[in-house]
């Protein structure tokens, strides 16, 4: 008898068991909770693409969570790809409808997800986490700052889909780039993906509720201060690579009320950056513990 192809066996890597969707639903879905439904699929191209499609078709109520054991066409900011071995991380998207909150404040939702993920993972994994503006999750591996996660938000339907990709158990020989890391390589006390996913979603529910309760005011909700406290980009000299090919070098001095990064340039001006790729050049790093 020919043995089954290990690539199609959900338990082919015993260090990376599949998620228990029943346990996740039992822990997260409550009548008074934000999360309304949770689905785990074996493999998909992109949870963001799938959930955004459902939202546009009116098939995703607020609080829908879509998780994939494997993403084959995950997307990051600036259309970068995001790939990882099956069950080596958390790959999921959530759908939120801020409703009457002014649309100009919706840009805080991906930043909110960053704060929620960093604080949730710091507690559940026991790893110091920090945020690289706008939406990267950083850890320290052998004394070096490494990216272990990314966040992507996009408008869809009457709300916004927020996708997160987090490297959990990636080994050194599996990293997609020298600048990448994982919670395991950062010394996590737990790499149980169910524990980590519950922690992130509960943290997101807390921050989203606080933000909505004050009409999306990032300062009044404490979100602006929390993001600044955990932002490794602040107090550093950085280069902002802006849309259109221009760049700007300066010291990152603040996150303003609109979630923009404020750079103090050599000519003494303070320039807000609302979009772009940030390169850390030198300086100190903050973190969430």
Rosetta silent file (secondary structure, phi, psi, omega in degrees, C-alpha in Angstrom):
SEQUENCE: XXXXXXXXXXXXXXXXXXXXXXXXXXXXXXXXXXXXXXXXXXXXXXXXXXXXXXXXXXXXXXXXXXXXXXXXXXXXXXXXXXXXXXXXXXXXXXXXXXXXXXXXXXXXXXXXXXXXXXXXXXXXXXXXXXXXXXXXXXXXXXXXXXXXXXXXXXXXXXXXXXXXXXXXXXXXXXXXXXXXXXXXXXXXXXXXXXXXXXXXXXXXXXXXXXXXXXXXXXXXXXXXXXXXXXXXXXXXXXXXXXXXXXXXXXXXXXXXXXXXXXXXXXXXXXXXXXXXXXXXXXXXXXXXX
SCORE:     score description
SCORE:     0.000 S_00000001
   1 L     0.000  133.351  179.689    0.000    0.000    0.000 S_00000001
   2 L   -77.369  126.948 -179.482    1.326    3.422   -0.937 S_00000001
   3 L   -66.556  150.849  179.158    1.629    5.701    2.140 S_00000001
   4 L   -64.708  151.298  177.372   -0.326    8.954    2.027 S_00000001
   5 L   -67.055  119.733 -176.862    1.465   12.082    0.892 S_00000001
   6 H   -60.321  -25.898 -178.316    2.691   13.784    4.063 S_00000001
   7 H   -66.375  -17.674 -179.517    2.086   17.189    2.501 S_00000001
   8 H  -104.404    8.207 -179.708   -1.656   16.492    2.738 S_00000001
   9 L   -96.819  118.933 -177.461   -1.565   15.275    6.335 S_00000001
  10 L   -60.382  -21.520 -178.017   -2.719   17.906    8.827 S_00000001
  11 L  -107.595   22.749 -176.209   -0.438   16.284   11.428 S_00000001
  12 L   -65.084  -25.803  175.738    2.629   15.919    9.182 S_00000001
  13 L  -118.520  101.472 -173.723    4.593   18.293   11.438 S_00000001
  14 L   -66.269  -18.489  175.794    3.899   17.267   15.029 S_00000001
  15 L   -77.273   -9.547 -175.717    5.454   20.504   16.296 S_00000001
  16 L  -131.002   71.318 -179.198    2.730   22.380   14.412 S_00000001
  17 L   -68.076  156.719  177.564   -0.666   20.883   15.273 S_00000001
  18 L   -70.462  157.978  177.555   -3.804   22.224   13.594 S_00000001
  19 L   -71.685  146.284  176.847   -5.986   24.750   15.347 S_00000001
  20 L   -96.732   97.805 -173.842   -8.971   23.471   17.303 S_00000001
  21 H   -65.531  -32.947  179.149  -11.787   25.584   15.911 S_00000001
  22 H   -63.624  -44.681  179.166  -14.304   24.275   18.453 S_00000001
  23 H   -65.709  -39.227  178.925  -12.133   25.383   21.368 S_00000001
  24 H   -63.572  -45.082  179.086  -11.488   28.756   19.757 S_00000001
  25 H   -62.975  -40.427 -179.590  -15.183   29.397   19.221 S_00000001
  26 H   -62.984  -34.652 -177.574  -15.968   28.351   22.778 S_00000001
  27 H   -84.630  -19.416 -171.208  -13.400   30.813   24.118 S_00000001
  28 H  -118.063  -28.988 -174.106  -14.179   33.789   21.878 S_00000001
  29 L   -95.192  108.525  178.453  -17.784   33.737   20.673 S_00000001
  30 L  -131.318  157.657 -178.133  -20.182   35.024   23.324 S_00000001
  31 L   -56.733  -33.467 -176.577  -23.535   36.818   23.033 S_00000001
  32 L  -100.983   10.827 -174.905  -22.017   40.090   24.290 S_00000001
  33 L   -92.208  160.866  174.728  -18.673   39.760   22.480 S_00000001
  34 L   -66.423  -40.166 -172.079  -17.375   41.578   19.416 S_00000001
  35 L   -78.680  119.792 -173.407  -16.538   38.336   17.648 S_00000001
  36 L   -98.098  -31.623  179.628  -19.611   36.941   15.908 S_00000001
  37 E  -153.471  152.023  178.884  -18.180   34.040   13.912 S_00000001
  38 E  -141.933  125.747 -179.951  -14.853   32.273   13.487 S_00000001
  39 E  -125.652  138.350  174.840  -13.862   29.997   10.624 S_00000001
  40 E  -116.608  123.046  177.014  -10.600   28.119   10.100 S_00000001
  41 E  -109.767  151.677 -177.142   -9.711   27.000    6.562 S_00000001
  42 L   -66.564  -45.227 -178.605   -6.898   24.638    5.668 S_00000001
  43 L  -156.668  145.258  174.751   -5.394   26.825    2.943 S_00000001
  44 E  -155.855  166.630  177.424   -6.254   29.935    0.959 S_00000001
  45 L   -68.099  -55.589 -178.100   -4.538   32.560   -1.098 S_00000001
  46 L  -152.732  124.523  176.745   -5.274   35.474    1.242 S_00000001
  47 H   -64.551  -32.937  177.858   -7.692   35.760    4.156 S_00000001
  48 H   -63.707  -46.400  179.570   -7.926   39.494    3.486 S_00000001
  49 H   -60.651  -45.066 -178.308   -8.978   38.944   -0.114 S_00000001
  50 H   -64.222  -46.927 -175.789  -11.527   36.304    0.885 S_00000001
  51 H   -71.793  -35.947  176.834  -13.050   38.299    3.741 S_00000001
  52 H   -62.871  -38.639  176.976  -13.118   41.545    1.772 S_00000001
  53 H   -62.209  -41.722  177.877  -15.043   39.741   -0.951 S_00000001
  54 H   -64.880  -41.547 -179.243  -17.572   38.512    1.573 S_00000001
  55 H   -62.805  -42.752 -179.763  -17.913   41.986    3.070 S_00000001
  56 H   -65.928  -27.448  178.715  -18.555   43.559   -0.325 S_00000001
  57 L   -88.306    2.424 -179.391  -21.236   40.924   -0.968 S_00000001
  58 L    73.424   23.083 -174.980  -22.885   41.687    2.374 S_00000001
  59 L  -107.928   13.720 -178.424  -22.005   38.209    3.673 S_00000001
  60 L  -132.487  103.642  175.106  -19.765   39.193    6.607 S_00000001
  61 L   -70.043  160.277  176.110  -21.293   40.691    9.759 S_00000001
  62 L   -57.243  139.449  179.936  -19.095   42.770   12.013 S_00000001
  63 L    92.152    9.460  175.362  -16.900   40.525   14.117 S_00000001
  64 E   -74.251  132.751  178.404  -16.292   37.891   11.440 S_00000001
  65 E  -121.253  126.504  177.896  -12.911   36.187   11.883 S_00000001
  66 E  -120.342  121.402 -177.247  -11.330   34.134    9.082 S_00000001
  67 E  -117.698  139.956  175.392   -8.218   32.091    9.905 S_00000001
  68 E  -119.668  137.513  173.885   -6.061   30.068    7.513 S_00000001
  69 L   -70.882  -26.041  178.884   -3.634   27.316    8.478 S_00000001
  70 L  -148.750  138.008  173.427   -1.689   28.301    5.367 S_00000001
  71 E  -115.590  129.127 -179.188   -1.689   31.329    3.064 S_00000001
  72 L  -100.043  -12.426 -179.950   -0.314   30.896   -0.434 S_00000001
  73 L  -144.604   43.902  178.796   -0.710   34.494   -1.590 S_00000001
  74 E   -61.303  146.017 -176.881   -0.668   36.566    1.581 S_00000001
  75 E  -119.263  138.758  172.855   -0.284   40.289    1.039 S_00000001
  76 L  -109.349 -168.890  176.334    1.587   42.871    3.050 S_00000001
  77 H   -63.352  154.428  177.819    1.848   46.627    2.688 S_00000001
  78 H    56.742   30.597  176.218    2.884   47.981   -0.711 S_00000001
  79 H    62.214   23.676  175.210    1.675   44.720   -2.303 S_00000001
  80 L   -73.663  151.410  178.390    4.554   42.719   -0.843 S_00000001
  81 E   -85.457  156.866  179.699    4.013   38.975   -0.545 S_00000001
  82 E  -139.339  108.727 -179.357    3.841   37.173    2.790 S_00000001
  83 L  -129.334  153.557  178.749    4.432   33.422    2.846 S_00000001
  84 L  -161.940  157.408  177.662    5.265   30.902    5.554 S_00000001
  85 L   -60.085  152.493  179.909    5.045   27.126    6.085 S_00000001
  86 L   -56.109  136.502  174.770    1.633   25.728    6.967 S_00000001
  87 L    63.278   17.784  179.161    0.689   26.079   10.655 S_00000001
  88 L   -91.756   -5.260 -176.612    3.920   27.979   11.417 S_00000001
  89 E  -157.908 -170.002  174.422    2.113   31.185   12.303 S_00000001
  90 E  -109.135  121.054 -179.972   -1.161   33.013   12.697 S_00000001
  91 E  -126.770  104.786 -174.362   -2.713   34.122    9.424 S_00000001
  92 E  -154.305  160.443  177.773   -6.114   35.711    9.898 S_00000001
  93 E  -133.834  149.925  177.090   -8.393   38.616    9.039 S_00000001
  94 E  -128.023  152.329  178.899  -11.229   40.315   10.903 S_00000001
  95 E  -114.621  126.112 -177.814  -14.069   42.476    9.666 S_00000001
  96 E  -126.858  144.748  177.339  -15.047   45.592   11.616 S_00000001
  97 L  -123.069   93.504 -179.019  -17.722   48.221   11.024 S_00000001
  98 L   -63.559   -9.975  172.157  -16.890   51.447   12.907 S_00000001
  99 L    64.449 -119.394 -173.498  -20.335   52.743   11.916 S_00000001
 100 L   -80.077   -2.141  177.270  -20.919   56.383   12.816 S_00000001
 101 L   -65.282  132.163 -178.212  -17.294   57.065   13.710 S_00000001
 102 L   -51.429  134.195 -175.224  -15.978   59.675   11.237 S_00000001
 103 H   -58.261  -31.017 -179.612  -14.280   57.922    8.318 S_00000001
 104 H   -65.613  -13.994  177.519  -11.179   60.084    8.711 S_00000001
 105 H   -95.047   -7.466 -178.158  -10.581   58.301   12.023 S_00000001
 106 L   -65.558  -20.951  178.325  -10.821   54.806   10.535 S_00000001
 107 L   -61.190  -15.921  177.790   -7.121   54.962    9.687 S_00000001
 108 H   -76.760  -16.540 -173.894   -6.488   54.223   13.347 S_00000001
 109 H   -61.692  -46.785  175.971   -7.969   50.720   13.040 S_00000001
 110 H   -63.420  -34.907  176.723   -4.798   49.031   11.651 S_00000001
 111 H   -66.731  -38.511  175.755   -2.715   50.894   14.261 S_00000001
 112 H   -60.021  -42.909  178.458   -5.175   49.689   16.905 S_00000001
 113 H   -62.246  -34.772  177.259   -4.659   46.143   15.646 S_00000001
 114 H   -64.962  -45.684  177.475   -0.913   46.641   16.049 S_00000001
 115 H   -61.713  -44.920 -178.790   -1.256   47.733   19.668 S_00000001
 116 H   -62.145  -45.508 -179.401   -3.653   44.859   20.354 S_00000001
 117 H   -65.181  -44.319 -178.239   -1.393   42.261   18.749 S_00000001
 118 H   -64.117  -44.546 -179.030    1.743   43.550   20.461 S_00000001
 119 H   -70.808  -40.364  178.995    0.181   43.690   23.916 S_00000001
 120 H   -64.408  -44.642 -179.499   -1.625   40.369   23.526 S_00000001
 121 H   -70.032  -36.216  178.500    1.452   38.537   22.272 S_00000001
 122 H   -59.150  -41.484 -179.316    3.713   40.107   24.882 S_00000001
 123 H   -73.933  -46.029 -173.221    1.506   38.689   27.627 S_00000001
 124 H   -77.492  -33.430 -177.619    0.770   35.290   26.082 S_00000001
 125 H  -100.731  -12.338 -179.925    4.215   34.567   24.621 S_00000001
 126 L    67.435   32.256 -177.913    6.317   36.382   27.203 S_00000001
 127 L  -119.513  135.942  173.636    8.264   38.222   24.497 S_00000001
 128 L   -65.682  127.282 -179.079    9.056   41.933   24.344 S_00000001
 129 E  -119.367  148.766  172.705    7.209   43.333   21.331 S_00000001
 130 E  -141.090  168.117 -175.637    7.490   46.673   19.590 S_00000001
 131 E  -116.343  131.502  170.931    5.835   48.410   16.646 S_00000001
 132 E  -101.625  122.014 -176.843    7.473   49.783   13.558 S_00000001
 133 L   -62.912  137.167    2.000    5.274   52.504   12.085 S_00000001
 134 L   -92.174  -30.412 -166.108    2.872   51.993   10.571 S_00000001
 135 L  -144.557   38.583  174.697    2.069   48.288   10.870 S_00000001
 136 E  -108.562  145.887  175.308    4.993   45.952   11.563 S_00000001
 137 E  -104.955  126.964 -175.252    5.457   43.844   14.700 S_00000001
 138 E  -115.343  147.683  170.649    9.049   43.563   15.894 S_00000001
 139 E  -133.304  171.527  176.752   10.910   41.227   18.243 S_00000001
 140 E  -107.207  125.563  177.443   14.554   40.891   19.249 S_00000001
 141 E  -122.723  114.637 -178.633   16.459   37.835   17.992 S_00000001
 142 L    53.333   40.204  177.440   20.044   37.496   19.196 S_00000001
 143 L    80.704    1.836 -179.675   20.092   41.201   19.945 S_00000001
 144 E  -110.481  141.008  177.974   18.829   42.197   16.501 S_00000001
 145 E   -74.134  123.496 -177.150   15.505   43.841   15.700 S_00000001
 146 E  -130.553  146.280  176.297   13.480   41.485   13.491 S_00000001
 147 E   -82.391  123.572  177.282   10.046   41.668   11.885 S_00000001
 148 E  -114.885   -5.072  179.567    7.775   38.901   13.143 S_00000001
 149 E  -163.876  161.331  178.154    4.433   40.193   11.920 S_00000001
 150 E  -144.254  158.930 -175.594    2.591   42.591    9.687 S_00000001
 151 E  -132.417  138.390  179.416   -0.849   44.150    9.474 S_00000001
 152 E  -136.134  124.384  176.996   -2.859   45.215    6.435 S_00000001
 153 E  -112.322  143.283  176.441   -6.147   47.114    6.489 S_00000001
 154 E  -149.678  140.289  178.386   -8.470   47.723    3.548 S_00000001
 155 E   -67.969  140.204  177.541  -11.933   49.195    3.169 S_00000001
 156 E  -158.770  134.678 -179.208  -14.622   46.710    2.170 S_00000001
 157 L    59.157 -130.041  179.379  -18.407   46.877    2.254 S_00000001
 158 L   -98.695   14.746 -176.150  -19.508   49.133    5.091 S_00000001
 159 E  -149.618 -146.236 -175.491  -16.362   48.594    7.112 S_00000001
 160 E  -139.923  134.587  174.432  -12.723   47.614    7.127 S_00000001
 161 E   -96.926  130.415  177.814  -10.942   44.273    6.877 S_00000001
 162 E  -119.850  120.955  179.598   -7.778   43.977    8.945 S_00000001
 163 E  -107.725  142.541  178.080   -5.399   41.118    8.222 S_00000001
 164 E  -128.318  136.077  172.087   -2.562   39.938   10.443 S_00000001
 165 E  -124.478  122.047 -174.149    0.316   37.616    9.651 S_00000001
 166 E  -130.551  121.533  176.207    2.466   36.591   12.615 S_00000001
 167 E   -75.333  118.036 -177.911    5.470   34.257   12.503 S_00000001
 168 L  -102.634  -61.513 -172.338    5.133   31.950   15.509 S_00000001
 169 L  -111.941   14.101 -179.710    7.305   28.826   15.163 S_00000001
 170 L   -56.012  134.223  176.906    9.452   29.622   12.118 S_00000001
 171 L   -89.985  165.444 -174.903   12.954   28.185   12.435 S_00000001
 172 H   -57.426  -37.887 -177.692   16.057   30.037   11.351 S_00000001
 173 H   -79.387   -2.116  179.372   16.323   28.098    8.078 S_00000001
 174 H  -104.569   -5.554 -176.431   12.694   28.912    7.232 S_00000001
 175 L   -65.216  137.548 -177.808   12.900   32.698    7.521 S_00000001
 176 L   -75.357  -17.832 -178.000   12.028   34.473    4.273 S_00000001
 177 L  -157.036  156.593  179.879   14.631   37.215    4.803 S_00000001
 178 L   -61.894  -22.129 -178.800   17.540   38.042    7.142 S_00000001
 179 L   -88.333   -0.657 -178.068   15.420   40.797    8.697 S_00000001
 180 E   -90.207  157.965  177.282   12.608   38.379    9.620 S_00000001
 181 L  -146.833 -173.337  177.019   12.085   36.688   12.957 S_00000001
 182 L  -149.960  163.398  177.767    9.580   34.610   14.875 S_00000001
 183 L   -63.013  -38.749  179.578    8.234   34.367   18.388 S_00000001
 184 L   -61.529  -45.401 -179.168   10.059   31.053   18.840 S_00000001
 185 L   -68.990  -21.202  177.771   13.411   32.553   17.836 S_00000001
 186 L   -87.328    2.904  176.305   12.743   35.458   20.218 S_00000001
 187 L    88.035   30.671 -178.542   12.457   33.020   23.122 S_00000001
 188 L   -58.511  139.671  176.632    8.680   32.770   23.512 S_00000001
 189 L   -78.814  -17.522  176.541    7.508   30.876   26.576 S_00000001
 190 L  -144.681  133.644  172.414    4.548   29.625   24.539 S_00000001
 191 L  -119.719   21.887  176.188    4.078   29.024   20.832 S_00000001
 192 L   -70.288  113.728 -171.087    0.625   27.487   21.223 S_00000001
 193 H   -68.239  -30.155  177.756   -1.248   29.185   18.409 S_00000001
 194 H   -66.715  -43.375  177.337   -4.667   28.852   20.021 S_00000001
 195 H   -60.773  -44.258 -177.718   -3.451   30.614   23.159 S_00000001
 196 H   -67.924  -41.895 -179.470   -1.817   33.342   21.088 S_00000001
 197 H   -65.264  -43.259  177.339   -4.809   33.858   18.795 S_00000001
 198 H   -60.118  -41.982 -178.576   -7.202   34.136   21.735 S_00000001
 199 H   -63.390  -42.980 -179.161   -4.886   36.671   23.386 S_00000001
 200 H   -66.837  -45.546 -177.517   -4.668   38.837   20.264 S_00000001
 201 H   -68.279  -36.509  176.509   -8.409   38.771   19.552 S_00000001
 202 H   -67.620  -38.871  177.093   -9.330   39.541   23.165 S_00000001
 203 H   -65.303  -39.909  178.951   -6.863   42.418   23.198 S_00000001
 204 H   -65.695  -39.894  177.632   -8.294   43.711   19.925 S_00000001
 205 H   -60.672  -41.668  179.086  -11.813   43.512   21.322 S_00000001
 206 H   -62.598  -50.955 -175.542  -10.724   45.571   24.330 S_00000001
 207 H   -68.995  -37.992  179.280   -9.001   48.302   22.317 S_00000001
 208 H   -65.337  -40.773  177.563  -11.699   48.478   19.651 S_00000001
 209 H   -63.457  -41.901  179.572  -14.375   48.841   22.320 S_00000001
 210 H   -65.750  -39.940 -179.232  -12.428   51.608   24.072 S_00000001
 211 H   -67.546  -44.425  179.722  -11.841   53.432   20.780 S_00000001
 212 H   -66.976  -33.143 -176.281  -15.486   53.207   19.688 S_00000001
 213 H   -64.019  -21.825  179.278  -16.719   54.334   23.110 S_00000001
 214 L  -115.741   31.471  174.417  -15.134   57.766   22.560 S_00000001
 215 L    60.139   35.873  175.502  -16.193   58.139   18.916 S_00000001
 216 L    75.563   18.752  178.736  -12.840   57.036   17.557 S_00000001
 217 L   -81.134  108.527 -174.429  -10.802   59.614   19.481 S_00000001
 218 L   -66.746  -31.643  179.328   -7.345   58.022   19.661 S_00000001
 219 L   -72.920  -48.847 -176.939   -6.158   60.361   22.412 S_00000001
 220 L   -65.112  -30.825 -179.461   -9.201   59.984   24.670 S_00000001
 221 L   -80.915  -10.667 -176.042   -9.198   56.185   24.316 S_00000001
 222 L    86.414   -3.249 -176.657   -5.523   55.928   25.255 S_00000001
 223 H   -66.150  -44.301 -179.045   -4.731   54.388   21.881 S_00000001
 224 H   -59.810  -45.110 -179.938   -2.457   57.190   20.685 S_00000001
 225 H   -66.672  -39.363 -179.561   -0.377   57.058   23.884 S_00000001
 226 H   -66.085  -40.448  178.671   -0.215   53.243   23.821 S_00000001
 227 H   -64.078  -45.192 -179.504    0.961   53.211   20.213 S_00000001
 228 H   -62.073  -39.775 -178.261    3.627   55.828   20.938 S_00000001
 229 H   -64.881  -31.447 -178.283    4.812   53.932   24.027 S_00000001
 230 H  -100.381    5.734 -172.612    5.336   50.756   22.028 S_00000001
 231 E   -88.953  114.969  179.175    6.645   52.328   18.827 S_00000001
 232 L   -73.612  -11.245 -178.497   10.259   51.462   18.033 S_00000001
 233 L   -78.869  -30.851 -177.470   10.276   54.103   15.292 S_00000001
 234 L   -67.362  149.449  179.234   10.023   57.080   17.643 S_00000001
 235 L    65.928   24.289  176.843   13.191   58.848   18.825 S_00000001
 236 E  -125.990  155.413  168.938   15.156   57.418   15.920 S_00000001
 237 E   -81.888  127.762 -176.078   16.563   58.837   12.733 S_00000001
 238 E  -134.200  162.808  170.855   14.612   57.271    9.891 S_00000001
 239 E  -116.522  123.714  177.071   14.200   57.513    6.156 S_00000001
 240 E   -97.011  115.992  176.597   10.644   57.667    4.866 S_00000001
 241 E   -92.899  107.281 -167.723   10.358   56.312    1.327 S_00000001
 242 L   -89.873  157.557  173.784    7.250   58.083    0.105 S_00000001
 243 L   -55.395  137.596 -179.240    4.727   57.191   -2.600 S_00000001
 244 L    96.370   -6.434  175.219    5.980   58.430   -5.943 S_00000001
 245 L   100.998  -10.573  178.397    9.635   57.729   -5.243 S_00000001
 246 L   -75.435  162.843  177.211   10.567   60.701   -3.015 S_00000001
 247 E  -139.909  160.099 -176.754   12.219   60.187    0.359 S_00000001
 248 E  -143.973  129.917  179.392   12.542   62.160    3.567 S_00000001
 249 E  -111.860  136.027  177.801   15.099   61.789    6.371 S_00000001
 250 E  -176.462  178.254  176.084   14.499   63.042    9.877 S_00000001
 251 E   -89.473  129.510  177.882   14.019   62.161   13.517 S_00000001
 252 E   -77.172  112.466 -170.992   10.697   60.488   14.281 S_00000001
 253 E  -109.957  -18.102 -175.922    9.354   62.639   17.109 S_00000001
 254 E  -166.824  160.825  166.031    5.630   61.852   17.451 S_00000001
 255 E  -110.708  118.901 -174.344    2.496   60.061   16.306 S_00000001
 256 L   -83.815 -178.805 -175.625   -0.157   62.725   15.748 S_00000001
 257 L   -64.884  -15.975  176.795   -3.910   62.546   16.302 S_00000001
 258 L   -98.113    5.644 -179.731   -4.446   61.223   12.786 S_00000001
 259 L    82.405    9.606 -179.756   -1.944   58.390   13.256 S_00000001
 260 L   -82.691  151.645  175.565    0.681   60.070   11.092 S_00000001
 261 E   -89.019  127.705 -179.515    4.393   59.859   11.855 S_00000001
 262 E   -99.645  123.171  178.462    5.946   63.278   12.487 S_00000001
 263 E  -107.319  133.213  172.901    9.531   63.729   11.301 S_00000001
 264 E   -97.482  114.610 -173.931   11.767   66.564   12.424 S_00000001
 265 L   -93.056  171.157 -176.631   14.072   67.305    9.501 S_00000001
 266 L   -61.888  -26.640 -179.511   17.499   68.956    9.395 S_00000001
 267 L   -84.438    6.926  175.245   15.989   72.247    8.282 S_00000001
 268 L    87.506    2.231  179.838   13.967   72.412   11.497 S_00000001
 269 L   -87.687  152.174  173.395   10.603   71.576    9.946 S_00000001
 270 E  -108.509  115.297 -173.503    8.191   69.005   11.280 S_00000001
 271 E  -110.262  124.134  175.376    6.805   66.932    8.431 S_00000001
 272 E   -80.414  138.889  176.825    3.845   64.557    8.826 S_00000001
 273 E  -117.873  118.415 -178.064    4.085   61.247    6.952 S_00000001
 274 L   -99.836  -20.000  179.787    0.770   59.516    6.310 S_00000001
 275 L  -154.817  146.584  178.090    2.002   56.707    4.031 S_00000001
 276 L   149.160  174.663  178.476    5.305   55.231    3.056 S_00000001
 277 E  -102.445  129.381 -175.787    7.994   52.720    3.891 S_00000001
 278 E  -105.071  130.032  175.674   10.102   53.549    6.954 S_00000001
 279 E  -111.214  120.030  176.396   13.765   52.550    7.277 S_00000001
 280 E   -74.845  121.862 -179.124   15.243   52.732   10.774 S_00000001
 281 E   -96.705  -48.196  177.199   18.681   54.325   10.493 S_00000001
 282 E  -167.214  164.767  176.953   19.785   54.711   14.109 S_00000001
 283 E   122.412  179.771 -176.056   18.547   55.476   17.595 S_00000001
 284 L   -82.884  158.988  179.340   16.813   53.828   20.532 S_00000001
 285 L  -121.248  141.928  175.755   13.867   51.462   20.305 S_00000001
 286 L   -95.553 -173.265  179.535   10.783   51.255   22.503 S_00000001
 287 L  -174.001  165.533  175.542    8.634   48.259   23.225 S_00000001
 288 E  -114.062  127.629 -178.733    5.557   46.672   24.800 S_00000001
 289 L  -122.503    0.000    0.000    6.108   44.124   27.515 S_00000001
